[in-house]
Amino acid sequence: MVKMQVEIWSDIVCPWCWIGKRTFEAAVRKFDGVAEISVWHRSFELNPNGPEQGRYSVPEYMREALGMPMPRVLETLKLITHAAAEVGLHYRMMESRAANSFDAHRLLHFADSKGRGEEVRERVSHAFVATTMDIADRDTLCVLGSQGGLDEAEVGAMLESGEFGAAVRRDEADARRAGISGVPAFRFNGRTVMSGALSVADLESIIADELAKAPARR
C-alpha cells in the first residue's frame, strides 16, 4: 500500500480552515484501501497580535479592526456560512467572538500528545464558528478540552505553564520556510504545498498525483 504524509496548517479563527478540513476528509475517502494517508495538523496564526479576550464579536472585529464596511462584512459571512453548509457544517458567525488563538493552538498540541487531537480540534473549531464561546479564555479552553476527553485540571495546568508554546512557534517558522502565508495550507510528502479553499476534486487530483510519485511500501 502506498503511504503519504499530509501536513495541514490551519488557524482556529480562520473559518475556511474547518471547511478545508471537511473537504480534505472527503477527498481522502476516495483513497480508502488504496493508500495510507497520515495527517499532521500544524499551527498557524493569521494574526499573532489578535484581539483582546472578549473585546469583539467577529462582525465587530471585521468592521472596526480590519476596516471592512458592514455590508461587505455581512456578505462575506454569508458566503462563508453557505460554503460551510455545503460540507455539512452549521456556522453562526454573527454571534462568534473574535479571539487570539495562541492558547487554543497550545491546547491542540497538548491534545495531540494525549491522542485526543481530533476530538478537541472539532470541539474548539465548533466553539469558534457556531457559539458565543471565547476561545481565548482559558477557562473555556479547559471546558472544551474536557469535552474532548482530556483531564480539565491537566489542561488548566498546561495553559498556565506556557507548555507547547514553542511547538506553536516551530510550526509557524516551518510555515514561513515553506512559503506559506495563508491557511488552510497543505504539504504533501514534504514537498508539494497548496493553499486556499480547495475543492474536493482539486484535493483528489493533488493526492492522486502525489501518490503516483511515491513508491509502494509494505
KEGU-279040 format. One line per 2 residues: number of its first residue (from 1); their letters; for each residue x, y, z of N, C-alpha, C. Coordinates in nm, 2 decimals. Example, Ala and Ser with C-alpha at 12.3 -4.5 7.8 and 13.67 -1.06 7.14 Angstrom:
<sites>
1) as) 1.32/-0.57/0.78/1.23/-0.45/0.78/1.32/-0.33/0.78 ~ 1.28/-0.22/0.71/1.37/-0.11/0.71/1.29/0.00/0.79 $
</sites>
This chain:
<sites>
1) mv) 0.08/-0.12/0.00/0.00/0.00/0.00/0.09/0.12/0.00 ~ 0.05/0.22/-0.08/0.13/0.35/-0.09/0.10/0.43/0.04 $
3) km) 0.20/0.49/0.09/0.19/0.58/0.21/0.21/0.72/0.17 ~ 0.14/0.81/0.24/0.16/0.95/0.22/0.14/1.03/0.35 $
5) qv) 0.22/1.13/0.38/0.20/1.22/0.49/0.16/1.35/0.44 ~ 0.05/1.41/0.50/0.00/1.54/0.47/0.01/1.63/0.59 $
7) ei) 0.07/1.74/0.58/0.07/1.84/0.69/-0.03/1.94/0.65 ~ -0.11/1.98/0.75/-0.22/2.08/0.73/-0.20/2.19/0.83 $
9) ws) -0.16/2.31/0.78/-0.15/2.43/0.86/-0.29/2.50/0.87 ~ -0.33/2.53/0.98/-0.46/2.60/1.00/-0.47/2.69/1.12 $
11) di) -0.57/2.77/1.12/-0.59/2.86/1.24/-0.73/2.84/1.29 ~ -0.75/2.82/1.41/-0.89/2.80/1.47/-0.98/2.92/1.43 $
13) vc) -0.92/3.04/1.43/-1.01/3.16/1.40/-1.02/3.19/1.25 ~ -0.97/3.09/1.16/-0.99/3.10/1.02/-1.11/3.01/0.99 $
15) pw) -1.23/3.07/0.95/-1.35/2.99/0.93/-1.33/2.90/0.81 ~ -1.25/2.93/0.71/-1.22/2.85/0.60/-1.15/2.72/0.63 $
17) cw) -1.08/2.72/0.75/-0.99/2.61/0.78/-1.08/2.49/0.82 ~ -1.18/2.50/0.89/-1.27/2.39/0.93/-1.34/2.34/0.80 $
19) ig) -1.38/2.43/0.72/-1.43/2.39/0.59/-1.33/2.31/0.51 ~ -1.21/2.36/0.51/-1.10/2.29/0.44/-1.07/2.15/0.50 $
21) kr) -1.08/2.14/0.63/-1.06/2.01/0.69/-1.17/1.91/0.64 ~ -1.30/1.95/0.64/-1.40/1.86/0.59/-1.38/1.83/0.44 $
23) tf) -1.34/1.92/0.36/-1.32/1.90/0.22/-1.20/1.80/0.20 ~ -1.10/1.81/0.28/-0.98/1.72/0.27/-1.03/1.58/0.31 $
25) ea) -1.11/1.57/0.42/-1.15/1.44/0.47/-1.24/1.37/0.36 ~ -1.32/1.45/0.29/-1.40/1.39/0.18/-1.31/1.34/0.07 $
27) av) -1.20/1.42/0.03/-1.11/1.38/-0.07/-1.04/1.25/-0.04 ~ -1.00/1.24/0.09/-0.92/1.12/0.13/-1.00/0.99/0.13 $
29) rk) -1.13/1.00/0.15/-1.21/0.88/0.14/-1.21/0.81/0.01 ~ -1.18/0.88/-0.10/-1.17/0.82/-0.23/-1.06/0.72/-0.23 $
31) fd) -0.96/0.73/-0.15/-0.84/0.65/-0.15/-0.84/0.54/-0.04 ~ -0.95/0.52/0.02/-0.96/0.42/0.12/-0.93/0.28/0.06 $
33) gv) -0.84/0.21/0.13/-0.80/0.08/0.08/-0.69/0.08/-0.03 ~ -0.66/0.20/-0.08/-0.56/0.22/-0.18/-0.43/0.28/-0.12 $
35) ae) -0.45/0.37/-0.03/-0.33/0.44/0.02/-0.35/0.46/0.17 ~ -0.24/0.47/0.24/-0.24/0.50/0.39/-0.19/0.65/0.40 $
37) is) -0.29/0.73/0.43/-0.26/0.88/0.44/-0.26/0.92/0.58 ~ -0.15/0.96/0.63/-0.14/1.01/0.77/-0.14/1.17/0.76 $
39) vw) -0.20/1.22/0.87/-0.22/1.37/0.87/-0.15/1.43/0.99 ~ -0.08/1.54/0.97/-0.02/1.61/1.08/-0.07/1.75/1.08 $
41) hr) -0.15/1.78/1.18/-0.21/1.92/1.19/-0.10/2.01/1.26 ~ -0.09/2.13/1.19/0.01/2.22/1.24/-0.05/2.36/1.26 $
43) sf) 0.01/2.44/1.35/-0.04/2.56/1.39/0.00/2.68/1.30 ~ -0.09/2.77/1.29/-0.07/2.90/1.21/-0.16/3.00/1.27 $
45) el) -0.10/3.12/1.30/-0.18/3.23/1.35/-0.19/3.34/1.24 ~ -0.32/3.36/1.19/-0.34/3.47/1.09/-0.30/3.60/1.15 $
47) np) -0.33/3.62/1.28/-0.29/3.75/1.35/-0.24/3.72/1.48 ~ -0.11/3.70/1.50/-0.05/3.67/1.63/-0.08/3.78/1.73 $
49) ng) -0.11/3.90/1.69/-0.15/4.01/1.78/-0.30/4.03/1.78 ~ -0.37/3.91/1.78/-0.51/3.91/1.77/-0.58/3.99/1.88 $
51) pe) -0.71/4.00/1.87/-0.79/4.09/1.97/-0.78/4.04/2.11 ~ -0.80/4.13/2.20/-0.80/4.10/2.34/-0.92/4.01/2.37 $
53) qg) -0.91/3.94/2.47/-1.01/3.84/2.51/-1.15/3.91/2.53 ~ -1.25/3.86/2.45/-1.39/3.91/2.47/-1.42/4.05/2.42 $
55) ry) -1.32/4.11/2.35/-1.34/4.25/2.31/-1.44/4.27/2.20 ~ -1.44/4.18/2.10/-1.52/4.20/1.98/-1.60/4.07/1.94 $
57) sv) -1.71/4.09/1.88/-1.77/3.98/1.80/-1.70/3.98/1.67 ~ -1.71/3.87/1.60/-1.65/3.86/1.47/-1.69/3.97/1.37 $
59) pe) -1.82/4.01/1.36/-1.86/4.12/1.27/-1.80/4.25/1.32 ~ -1.79/4.27/1.45/-1.73/4.40/1.50/-1.58/4.40/1.47 $
61) ym) -1.52/4.29/1.48/-1.37/4.28/1.46/-1.35/4.31/1.31 ~ -1.43/4.25/1.22/-1.41/4.27/1.08/-1.43/4.42/1.04 $
63) re) -1.52/4.49/1.11/-1.55/4.62/1.08/-1.45/4.72/1.14 ~ -1.43/4.70/1.27/-1.35/4.80/1.35/-1.20/4.78/1.34 $
65) al) -1.16/4.65/1.34/-1.02/4.63/1.34/-0.96/4.61/1.20 ~ -1.04/4.55/1.11/-1.00/4.52/0.97/-1.05/4.63/0.87 $
67) gm) -1.13/4.72/0.92/-1.18/4.83/0.84/-1.27/4.79/0.72 ~ -1.34/4.68/0.74/-1.44/4.64/0.63/-1.57/4.71/0.66 $
69) pm) -1.64/4.77/0.55/-1.77/4.82/0.57/-1.87/4.71/0.60 ~ -1.97/4.75/0.68/-2.06/4.64/0.73/-2.13/4.57/0.62 $
71) pr) -2.17/4.63/0.51/-2.23/4.55/0.40/-2.14/4.44/0.35 ~ -2.01/4.47/0.34/-1.91/4.37/0.30/-1.89/4.26/0.40 $
73) vl) -1.89/4.30/0.53/-1.89/4.21/0.64/-2.00/4.10/0.63 ~ -2.12/4.16/0.61/-2.24/4.07/0.61/-2.23/3.98/0.49 $
75) et) -2.19/4.03/0.37/-2.18/3.95/0.25/-2.07/3.84/0.27 ~ -1.96/3.87/0.33/-1.85/3.78/0.35/-1.89/3.66/0.44 $
77) lk) -1.96/3.70/0.55/-2.01/3.60/0.64/-2.11/3.51/0.58 ~ -2.20/3.57/0.50/-2.30/3.49/0.43/-2.23/3.39/0.33 $
79) li) -2.13/3.43/0.26/-2.06/3.34/0.17/-1.99/3.23/0.25 ~ -1.93/3.26/0.36/-1.86/3.16/0.44/-1.96/3.06/0.50 $
81) th) -2.08/3.11/0.55/-2.18/3.02/0.60/-2.24/2.93/0.50 ~ -2.25/2.98/0.38/-2.30/2.89/0.27/-2.20/2.79/0.23 $
83) aa) -2.07/2.82/0.23/-1.97/2.72/0.20/-1.96/2.62/0.31 ~ -1.98/2.66/0.43/-1.98/2.56/0.54/-2.09/2.47/0.53 $
85) ae) -2.21/2.52/0.50/-2.33/2.43/0.49/-2.31/2.33/0.38 ~ -2.24/2.36/0.27/-2.22/2.26/0.17/-2.14/2.14/0.21 $
87) vg) -2.06/2.16/0.32/-1.98/2.04/0.37/-2.04/1.99/0.50 ~ -2.16/2.03/0.53/-2.23/1.98/0.65/-2.20/2.05/0.78 $
89) lh) -2.15/2.17/0.77/-2.12/2.25/0.90/-2.22/2.36/0.91 ~ -2.26/2.39/1.04/-2.35/2.50/1.07/-2.28/2.61/1.13 $
91) yr) -2.26/2.72/1.06/-2.19/2.83/1.12/-2.29/2.94/1.16 ~ -2.25/3.01/1.27/-2.33/3.12/1.33/-2.24/3.23/1.36 $
93) mm) -2.17/3.28/1.26/-2.06/3.37/1.29/-2.10/3.52/1.32 ~ -2.22/3.55/1.31/-2.27/3.68/1.36/-2.26/3.68/1.51 $
95) es) -2.26/3.57/1.57/-2.25/3.56/1.72/-2.11/3.52/1.77 ~ -2.02/3.48/1.68/-1.89/3.43/1.72/-1.81/3.55/1.78 $
97) ra) -1.72/3.51/1.88/-1.63/3.60/1.94/-1.49/3.60/1.87 ~ -1.44/3.71/1.83/-1.31/3.72/1.78/-1.21/3.69/1.89 $
99) an) -1.10/3.63/1.86/-1.01/3.58/1.96/-0.87/3.57/1.92 ~ -0.77/3.59/2.01/-0.64/3.55/1.98/-0.63/3.39/2.00 $
101) sf) -0.57/3.33/1.90/-0.58/3.18/1.90/-0.45/3.11/1.96 ~ -0.36/3.18/2.01/-0.23/3.12/2.06/-0.26/3.01/2.16 $
103) da) -0.33/3.04/2.27/-0.36/2.93/2.37/-0.44/2.82/2.31 ~ -0.53/2.84/2.22/-0.61/2.73/2.16/-0.51/2.64/2.08 $
105) hr) -0.41/2.70/2.01/-0.31/2.61/1.94/-0.23/2.53/2.04 ~ -0.20/2.59/2.15/-0.13/2.52/2.26/-0.21/2.40/2.31 $
107) ll) -0.34/2.42/2.33/-0.43/2.32/2.37/-0.43/2.20/2.26 ~ -0.43/2.24/2.14/-0.44/2.13/2.03/-0.31/2.05/2.03 $
109) hf) -0.20/2.11/2.05/-0.07/2.04/2.06/-0.08/1.94/2.18 ~ -0.13/1.99/2.29/-0.14/1.91/2.41/-0.24/1.79/2.38 $
111) ad) -0.35/1.82/2.32/-0.45/1.72/2.29/-0.38/1.61/2.19 ~ -0.31/1.66/2.09/-0.24/1.56/2.00/-0.14/1.47/2.08 $
113) sk) -0.08/1.53/2.18/0.02/1.45/2.26/-0.05/1.34/2.34 ~ -0.18/1.36/2.37/-0.26/1.27/2.45/-0.35/1.18/2.36 $
115) gr) -0.33/1.19/2.23/-0.41/1.11/2.14/-0.56/1.15/2.13 ~ -0.59/1.28/2.17/-0.72/1.33/2.16/-0.73/1.45/2.07 $
117) ge) -0.64/1.47/1.98/-0.64/1.58/1.89/-0.76/1.60/1.81 ~ -0.81/1.49/1.75/-0.92/1.51/1.66/-1.05/1.55/1.74 $
119) ev) -1.07/1.49/1.85/-1.19/1.53/1.93/-1.18/1.68/1.98 ~ -1.07/1.72/2.03/-1.05/1.85/2.08/-1.06/1.96/1.97 $
121) re) -0.99/1.92/1.85/-0.99/2.01/1.74/-1.13/2.04/1.69 ~ -1.22/1.94/1.69/-1.35/1.95/1.65/-1.43/2.04/1.75 $
123) rv) -1.41/2.02/1.87/-1.48/2.10/1.98/-1.44/2.25/1.97 ~ -1.31/2.27/1.96/-1.27/2.41/1.96/-1.31/2.48/1.83 $
125) sh) -1.30/2.41/1.72/-1.35/2.47/1.59/-1.50/2.51/1.60 ~ -1.58/2.41/1.65/-1.72/2.44/1.66/-1.75/2.56/1.75 $
127) af) -1.67/2.56/1.86/-1.70/2.67/1.96/-1.67/2.81/1.89 ~ -1.57/2.82/1.81/-1.54/2.95/1.75/-1.65/2.99/1.64 $
129) va) -1.69/2.90/1.55/-1.77/2.94/1.44/-1.92/2.93/1.47 ~ -1.96/2.86/1.58/-2.10/2.83/1.59/-2.16/2.86/1.73 $
131) tt) -2.08/2.93/1.82/-2.12/2.96/1.95/-2.07/3.10/1.99 ~ -2.11/3.15/2.11/-2.06/3.27/2.16/-1.94/3.25/2.25 $
133) md) -1.89/3.13/2.26/-1.78/3.10/2.35/-1.65/3.17/2.30 ~ -1.57/3.22/2.40/-1.45/3.29/2.37/-1.33/3.19/2.38 $
135) ia) -1.27/3.15/2.27/-1.17/3.05/2.27/-1.03/3.11/2.31 ~ -1.03/3.24/2.35/-0.91/3.30/2.41/-0.91/3.29/2.56 $
137) dr) -1.03/3.25/2.61/-1.05/3.24/2.76/-1.00/3.10/2.80 ~ -0.91/3.10/2.90/-0.85/2.97/2.94/-0.95/2.88/3.01 $
139) dt) -1.04/2.94/3.08/-1.15/2.85/3.14/-1.23/2.78/3.04 ~ -1.26/2.86/2.93/-1.34/2.80/2.82/-1.26/2.69/2.75 $
141) lc) -1.13/2.71/2.74/-1.04/2.60/2.68/-1.04/2.48/2.76 ~ -1.04/2.50/2.89/-1.04/2.38/2.99/-1.17/2.30/2.97 $
143) vl) -1.28/2.37/2.95/-1.41/2.30/2.93/-1.41/2.23/2.80 ~ -1.36/2.29/2.69/-1.36/2.23/2.56/-1.26/2.11/2.56 $
145) gs) -1.15/2.12/2.63/-1.06/2.01/2.64/-1.12/1.89/2.71 ~ -1.19/1.92/2.82/-1.26/1.82/2.89/-1.37/1.75/2.80 $
147) qg) -1.44/1.83/2.73/-1.54/1.77/2.64/-1.48/1.68/2.53 ~ -1.35/1.71/2.50/-1.28/1.63/2.40/-1.20/1.51/2.46 $
149) gl) -1.22/1.49/2.59/-1.16/1.37/2.65/-1.04/1.39/2.73 ~ -1.00/1.52/2.75/-0.88/1.55/2.83/-0.92/1.58/2.98 $
151) de) -0.83/1.56/3.07/-0.85/1.60/3.21/-0.85/1.75/3.22 ~ -0.96/1.80/3.27/-0.97/1.95/3.28/-0.86/2.02/3.36 $
153) ae) -0.83/1.95/3.47/-0.73/2.01/3.56/-0.59/2.01/3.49 ~ -0.56/1.90/3.41/-0.44/1.90/3.34/-0.43/2.00/3.23 $
155) vg) -0.54/2.03/3.17/-0.55/2.13/3.07/-0.52/2.27/3.13 ~ -0.58/2.30/3.24/-0.55/2.42/3.31/-0.41/2.44/3.35 $
157) am) -0.35/2.33/3.40/-0.21/2.34/3.44/-0.12/2.37/3.32 ~ -0.15/2.30/3.21/-0.07/2.32/3.09/-0.08/2.46/3.04 $
159) le) -0.20/2.52/3.04/-0.22/2.65/2.99/-0.14/2.75/3.08 ~ -0.15/2.73/3.21/-0.08/2.82/3.30/0.08/2.81/3.29 $
161) sg) 0.12/2.69/3.25/0.27/2.67/3.24/0.34/2.73/3.12 ~ 0.26/2.76/3.02/0.33/2.80/2.90/0.37/2.69/2.81 $
163) ef) 0.35/2.57/2.85/0.39/2.45/2.77/0.33/2.45/2.63 ~ 0.40/2.40/2.53/0.36/2.38/2.39/0.36/2.52/2.32 $
165) ga) 0.40/2.62/2.38/0.42/2.75/2.31/0.53/2.74/2.21 ~ 0.64/2.67/2.24/0.75/2.66/2.15/0.71/2.57/2.03 $
167) av) 0.62/2.47/2.05/0.57/2.39/1.94/0.49/2.47/1.84 ~ 0.41/2.56/1.89/0.33/2.65/1.80/0.43/2.74/1.72 $
169) rr) 0.53/2.79/1.78/0.62/2.88/1.71/0.70/2.80/1.61 ~ 0.73/2.67/1.64/0.80/2.59/1.54/0.72/2.57/1.42 $
171) de) 0.59/2.54/1.44/0.50/2.52/1.33/0.50/2.65/1.24 ~ 0.49/2.76/1.30/0.48/2.88/1.23/0.61/2.91/1.16 $
173) ad) 0.72/2.88/1.22/0.85/2.90/1.15/0.86/2.81/1.03 ~ 0.82/2.68/1.04/0.82/2.59/0.93/0.73/2.64/0.82 $
175) ar) 0.61/2.70/0.85/0.53/2.75/0.75/0.60/2.86/0.67 ~ 0.67/2.95/0.74/0.74/3.06/0.67/0.84/3.00/0.58 $
177) ra) 0.92/2.90/0.63/1.02/2.84/0.54/0.96/2.78/0.42 ~ 0.84/2.73/0.43/0.77/2.66/0.32/0.70/2.76/0.23 $
179) gi) 0.71/2.89/0.26/0.64/3.00/0.18/0.49/3.01/0.20 ~ 0.44/2.96/0.32/0.30/2.96/0.35/0.27/3.09/0.42 $
181) sg) 0.17/3.17/0.36/0.13/3.29/0.42/-0.02/3.30/0.45 ~ -0.09/3.19/0.41/-0.23/3.19/0.44/-0.28/3.04/0.46 $
183) vp) -0.39/3.03/0.52/-0.44/2.89/0.55/-0.59/2.88/0.51 ~ -0.63/2.76/0.49/-0.56/2.63/0.51/-0.45/2.61/0.41 $
185) af) -0.35/2.54/0.45/-0.24/2.51/0.36/-0.20/2.36/0.38 ~ -0.17/2.30/0.27/-0.14/2.15/0.28/0.00/2.13/0.22 $
187) rf) 0.07/2.04/0.28/0.20/2.00/0.22/0.20/1.85/0.21 ~ 0.22/1.80/0.09/0.21/1.66/0.06/0.35/1.59/0.06 $
189) ng) 0.38/1.50/0.14/0.51/1.43/0.15/0.62/1.52/0.15 ~ 0.61/1.63/0.22/0.72/1.72/0.25/0.76/1.80/0.13 $
191) rt) 0.68/1.80/0.02/0.73/1.87/-0.10/0.63/1.97/-0.16 ~ 0.51/1.92/-0.20/0.41/2.00/-0.27/0.33/2.07/-0.17 $
193) vm) 0.32/2.21/-0.18/0.24/2.29/-0.10/0.13/2.36/-0.17 ~ 0.01/2.35/-0.12/-0.11/2.41/-0.18/-0.18/2.48/-0.07 $
195) sg) -0.23/2.60/-0.10/-0.31/2.68/0.00/-0.44/2.72/-0.06 ~ -0.53/2.75/0.04/-0.66/2.81/0.00/-0.78/2.71/0.01 $
197) al) -0.89/2.76/-0.03/-1.02/2.68/-0.02/-1.03/2.59/-0.14 ~ -0.96/2.48/-0.13/-0.96/2.39/-0.25/-1.08/2.30/-0.25 $
199) sv) -1.13/2.26/-0.36/-1.24/2.18/-0.37/-1.20/2.03/-0.35 ~ -1.30/1.94/-0.33/-1.28/1.80/-0.31/-1.21/1.75/-0.44 $
201) ad) -1.25/1.79/-0.56/-1.19/1.74/-0.68/-1.05/1.79/-0.69 ~ -1.02/1.91/-0.65/-0.88/1.96/-0.65/-0.79/1.88/-0.57 $
203) le) -0.84/1.85/-0.44/-0.76/1.77/-0.35/-0.74/1.63/-0.39 ~ -0.85/1.57/-0.45/-0.84/1.43/-0.50/-0.73/1.43/-0.61 $
205) si) -0.73/1.52/-0.70/-0.63/1.53/-0.81/-0.49/1.54/-0.75 ~ -0.47/1.63/-0.66/-0.34/1.65/-0.60/-0.29/1.52/-0.53 $
207) ia) -0.38/1.46/-0.45/-0.34/1.34/-0.38/-0.31/1.23/-0.47 ~ -0.38/1.21/-0.58/-0.35/1.11/-0.68/-0.22/1.13/-0.74 $
209) de) -0.19/1.26/-0.78/-0.06/1.29/-0.84/0.06/1.26/-0.74 ~ 0.04/1.29/-0.62/0.15/1.27/-0.52/0.16/1.12/-0.49 $
211) la) 0.05/1.05/-0.48/0.06/0.90/-0.46/0.13/0.84/-0.58 ~ 0.11/0.89/-0.70/0.18/0.83/-0.82/0.33/0.84/-0.81 $
213) ka) 0.38/0.94/-0.74/0.52/0.97/-0.73/0.58/0.88/-0.62 ~ 0.50/0.83/-0.53/0.55/0.76/-0.41/0.56/0.61/-0.43 $
215) pa) 0.67/0.55/-0.39/0.68/0.40/-0.41/0.59/0.33/-0.31 ~ 0.54/0.22/-0.35/0.46/0.14/-0.25/0.55/0.08/-0.14 $
217) rr) 0.50/0.07/-0.02/0.57/0.02/0.09/0.49/-0.09/0.16 ~ 0.56/-0.18/0.21/0.49/-0.29/0.29/0.47/-0.24/0.43 $
</sites>
